[in-house]
């Protein structure tokens, strides 16, 4: 393959490409190291990493396909993706597979995927298009927030019922996009106030209606990807309210654990009940500055989600504080770089789309890291582009492909500025 062929493949911003490459290398190494429990249970030493590598390769294929699409065509695809994702989000509530008590998966043609991953991207594309179409000289039209909230409610509501953390991060992304989309601050302020009030009522409902004794949160033997049943089987004997808020018990248990200040002596700590938090803390505490080295983790054999939700704890254990900082820095640099790309775009749609996708990826990464180090309640958020996953890995690669497409094909503001500067120069000469 010659240099020209490589340039045709690796189009777009080179910094984003480098960050993506480093994250994939870290992913392959750490998933391979953290999947020892899956290898032992399945009796196939290479199985988990081969599957994960295949998902990344498939993600690369989709990413290269997307980055070769000019960003203006994303507008045409937005209605299709939005309608399709809404249909799947509500269908999965009825026929989806249950993972950790939540209907998040659906199978089509033998392939399982999460409609919420598709819904997140479709919502960001839709909001970017709404904000772009309703821009005025003084910011976004005051009616824009109405349409944004209607679309957001339709997409986020089914996600909220099954995955509170995903819904919260997605809505945070919506608010961020409204902020950079110049929606009036007064409207955003009122919205945030209403959200806080609703969140307070929701928290009160969960604490009142939920029963944390009904669920043993994060059992070390629980494997979310292997304990899958159908949503109908789990909910067929429950009423409407129970179907709508069947996650209240889990939410309350996680909130109680996170805010509990009760001291528990090491000898009294229940490793069966709190295995994930306990072994994540052990992994971090035993890492030192340089870590134990890749492949030398001890806690990977005790963390049920070492390859997914708690992979950052394994990264810290094996690479130390330095490795943890490098991973954190990669996401921060990605966000900064996308900001630079977005600022150079002349049109507002690619600007809003790029920033929305970048914020979604980076905020999810930050939340995953916060959970791993004990700064946030335990949730099911994977580390984007690093954690083992099927749908999420492919969709995240597509997001990166969209960002690369914008960096490659979006019309540059600098060209317009040069023309304006030349026009001003001619006017000045004429005045003289």
Secondary structure, DSSP 8 states (H G I E B T S, - for coil): --HHHHHHHS-S-HHHHHHHHHHHHHHHHHHHHHTHHHHHHHT-TTHHHHHHHHHHHHHHHHHHHHHTS-TTHHHHHHHHHHHHHHHHHHHHHHH-EEETTEEEEEEETTEEE-HHHHHHHHHHHHHHHHHHHTEETTEE-TTHHHHHHHHHHHHHHHHHHH-HHHHHHHHHHHHHHHHHTT--HHHHHHHHHHHHHHHHHHHHHHHHH--GGG--TT-TT--TTT-EEEHHHHHTTS-HHHHHTTTHHHHHHHHHHHH------GGG--TTTSHHHHHHHHHHHT-TTT-S-TT--SGGGT-TTTTTTTHHHHHHHHHHHHHHHHHHHHHHHHHHHHHHHHHHBSSHHHHHHHHHHHHHHHHHHHHHHHHHTTSS-------TTTS--SHHHHHHHHHHHHHHHHHHHS-BHHHHHHHHHHHHHHHHHHH-
